[in-house]
Amino acid sequence: MAFNSFERTTLQLSILLGSMTAAGAYAQTSELTAQPATAEACVALTSNADRLACYDAVFKIPEEVKPQLVSERQAAQEIKPETIEKPTLKEKVSNAFSEHLFAVEAPNLNPNLSLLDSRWELSPESKLGTWNVRTYKPVYLLPGFWTSDKNERPSSPNPVNVVQADEAQNLKSMEAKFQLSLKTKAVENLFGDNGDIWVGYTQSSRWQVYNEEESRPFRETNYEPEASLVFRTNYELLGLNWRMLGLTFNHQSNGRSDPLSRSWNRVILNLGFEKDNFALMLRPWYRLEEDLPDDNNPDITDYVGRGDLTAFYRYKEHDFSLMLRHSLKGGEDSHGAVQFDWTFPISGKLRGQFQLFDGYGESLIDYNHRATYVGLGVSLLNWF
């Protein structure tokens, strides 16, 4: 077929334009399908879809796991390095008692077999929550409580608290004694999983029930409220397991008017140890001083002492406890006391109690009076 010059020129222009269009389309396709060398190359793309496709090509993300929508902020959060949270103050205090206080840590104890755990709910497994009322010190009734030396004229260095000769009491050597004692946990796990606050109350009475001539009065009743902060510990020390550390604020008084009024306040450190069926409580204390004339018994620590040690031992169905206390002074100020208690089975759950006390301070009114006391009766609740 022959073309004139105009047709030939038109055909050449069409072929040239088609070639340029194909070349442009090929270049654009090559730009989209070419695999960039680095992820930084994807940043230059302005289209979100193109940039996402570019990232897919760089990291070769399989089609089946591609997200439908990716937020750059979300992606930044996912590759953010993991941060380690610092322990809180509560956790630091808890660890100080449970891990880092001493180098030698005792083996884990079964809370069902631990004497101190059953008394103070030390292990996390034995926690019973707050405001559950339970026993504190032994609860007993001694219908027979005899003394070797009646204190019919109580005295004190404070002249306001001295019973005069014409006010002497007509007492019997034989009387009755009973004690009630309860405690409850007010706060649990104050520091992490450790540190409980307990509040307790103990009341012990000496009753002249056989003194018909004086209308059977209560000779002396001591009231003892207190609050304690108790921590769980678990370390071997001298062959014993140190299980607890506590700090107690203690008030004790007899609620009477002068000259028979007696009272004092103490801060007590509690250290509890145990091994198998043996427990040991060490309690040094510091008396909060009072000024005269408010101090009814200014020398009480020289008689009742500056600390006590109570040992408990269980043998089959028999429980034995021994309390020792001393003024920790020598010479004329060397005073103290010892108390031995034995509880034994009688019939079923009924248990008997024998008590022997010798020294100063069997009660507050007798804090500076030395005598021997022997009691026999029934035990309602023991130490453990």
Buried (B, 14 or more C-beta within 10 A) or exposed (E): EEEEEEEEEEEEEEEEEEEEEEEEEEEEEEEEEEEBEEEEBBEEBEEEEBBBBBBBBBEEEEEEEEEEEBEEEEEEEEEEEEEEEEEEEBBEBBBBBBEEBEEEBBEEBEBEEBBBBBBBBBBEEBBEEBEEEBBBBBBBBBBEBBBEEBBEBBBBBBEEBBBEEEEEBEBBEBBBBBBBBBBBBBEBBBBBBBBBBBBBBBBBBBBBBEBEEEEBBEBBBBBBBBBBBBBBBBBBEEEBBBBBBBEBBBBBBBEBEBBBBBBBBBEBBBBBBBBEBBBBBBBBBEBEEBEEEEBBBBBBBBBBBBBBBBBBBBEEEEBBBBBBBBBBBEEEEEBBBBBBBBBBBEEEEEBBBBBBBBBBBBBBBBBBBBBEBBBBBBBBBBBB
